[in-house]
Amino acid sequence: MYKSQANSSITGKNQGSFLQQILQYDKQLSRKLCICSQSDVGFFTGSNTRKILLLCEYSGHGVLWFVIVAALLYRYWYDAVFGPFYRNVMAAWWLDLVVIIVMKMIFRRDRPANNGDDMYLTGYVDKHSFPSGHATRASLMACIFLQYSFFSFVHKIVIVLWAASVCISRVLSGRHHVIDVLCGIATGILQFVFMKSYIWFT
């Protein structure tokens, strides 16, 4: 009995140690990939590189998405083509918001040490890093947009490139670790699968 308990304790320590090694490597890799210093902050005061990364950030900001989609949903509520599309986008926004809040409150991972102090219109949970809300939102919205034929092939390529740019910018700007972004992308795709199965408007 004592031997079994000892083995379980050792196994737990090994698993914990392995996870810590992964997270530590993730921090080191993320630090190397970050191209902005902690003092390089602000859209008007930062470098040109910072401006580009912040533009990517703003384009995937939850508040901006809510305002624009809410206005378009009001405009096209009774439209047979665009009405269901904007309902799906708005439903996705709410689903993503709930999922991200719950996950960030559970994991409570700190943001990278070199994250600049120029995050605007954020909530309490946004001080946590895992998973990246921008990555979940970008991948989820991209998956939804790709479902509609009124977007041309070129439009869909642009959408995919936009989503990829938002995700990559989270690491380059020092906002998130690599694992935060990768898990954010996976979470966004899983949310899309859930939506298609249970709450898809047609």
N, C-alpha and C positions, 0 to 999 in steps of 0.2 A: 504493500500500500504506500509506504513512505517512498519507495523507489519510483513508483508510478507518479506520485506527486512531484518528486524531484525532476523526473523527465519532462513532465508537463511544464514545470517552471522554467527549465532550460530551453524548451521549445519556444515558449512564450517570449523569453528574452532574446532568442535568436531571431524570431520573427520581428520583434520590436527593433532590434539592431539593424536588420536588413531594411526595414522601412525607413529608419533614420538615415541609413547610408544613401538610399534613393533620394530622399528629400534634400540631403546635403549636396549630393551631386546636382540635383535640380537647381538648387540655389547658385552653385558655382557656374553652371552652364548659363543660367539666366543672366548672371552678372556679366559674363563674357559677351553675351549677345546684345546686351543693352548698349545703345550708342549715344545715350544722353546722360550727362552728369546730373547729380542731384541739384546743382545750382542752376542748371539750364531749364528754367521754368517759365511758364506764361506764354500766351500766344503773341503778345506784343513785345515782350521783353526777351523771349527765348530765341534760339538760333533758328535758321531756316528749316533745319531738320526737325526741330521741335514743333514748328508750325505745321509741317506736313503730317507729323504723327498725331498732333492734336486735331487736325482736320479729320483724320481717320476716326479718331475717338469720338468727335462730335457727331459724325455721320451715323454712328451706331449707338448714340446716347438714348436711353430709354425715355426720357422726358420729351426729347425732340420727336421720337417715333410716335409717342402717344398723342401729342398735339396734332401732328400732321395726319395721322391715320384717323383720329377722331373727327377732324374736319372733313376729310374725304368720305368717311363712312356716313356722316350726316348728309353730305352732298349726293351720294350715290346709293342711299339706303334702299330705294325702290328700283334701282337699276338691275335688270335681270342678269347682266354680265358682271358688272363691277361690284354690285351689292354683296354677293356671296364671297367674293375675293377679299373685300375689306373687312367683312365679318370674320373671316378666317385669320386675317392679319391681327385684328384686334383681340380675338380669342387667344391667339398665340402670344400676344404681348402680356395678357393677364396670366396665362399659364406659366410663361417664363418668369414673370415677376415673383409668383408664389414659389416656384421651384428654387429660384436663386436665393430668395430670402431664407428658405428652410435650410438649404445646403450650406450657405455661409454661416448661419447660426449654429449649425451642427459642427462643422469643421473648424471654423474660426482661425484659419491660417493667416498669419501676418503678411502684408504686402512686402515686396522686396525692399531692402534697406535703401536702395538708390531711387525709390519712387519720389518724383518731384511733388511739391506741395502746390499743385495747380489743377486739382479736381473740383469741378463745379457742379452744383445741383445734385448732390449725392445725399444718401441717407445713412443711417447708423450702420447698416450691414456692409456698406461699401468700404469700410476700413478693413474688411476681411478680403482675402485674395482668392480663395478657392470656392467654386470655380470662377472663371472669368465670365461675368455677365455679358460683356460685349461679344465674347466668342459664342456663347449660347444663343444670343439674340441674332447675331449675324448668320450663323449656320442654320438656325430655325427659319428665319425669314427667307434665306436663299432657297432652302428646300421648298418652301411654299410658293415662291415666285416661279420656280422651275416647273411647277405643275400646270401652269396656265399657258394656253396656246396663243393668247393675244400678245405675249412677249415673244419677239422674234429671237432667232438663234443668236444674233449679235447682242441683243439685250441680255440674254441669259448668260452669255460669256462675261459681259460687264458685271452682272450681278455676282457671279462666282468670283471674279477678280476683286470686286468690292469686299465681299465677305472674307476672302483670303487676306486682303490688305488690312482689314480691321483686326483680324486675329493676330497677324504677324506684328502689327504695330503695338500690340499690348506688351509684347516681350521687348521689342526694340526701345520702347519708351520707358521701360522699367516699371510699368504698372503691375505686371504679373510675372509669375514664374512660368516656365515652359509647360509643366504639368497642369497648371491652372487652365491654360489655354487649350491644351489637348483634351482635357476632360470636359471643358466647356463646349468644345465642338461636338464631342460624343453626346453630351447631355442635350444639346440643341437638336441633334439628329433623332435621338430617342423621343424627345418631345414631339417632333414632327410625326414620327411613327404612331405615337399615342393619339395625336390629333386626327390623323387619317383614319384611325380605327374607331374613334369614339365621338369626336365633336367636329366633324368636317361639314361645312355648309356648302350646299350645292344649289 
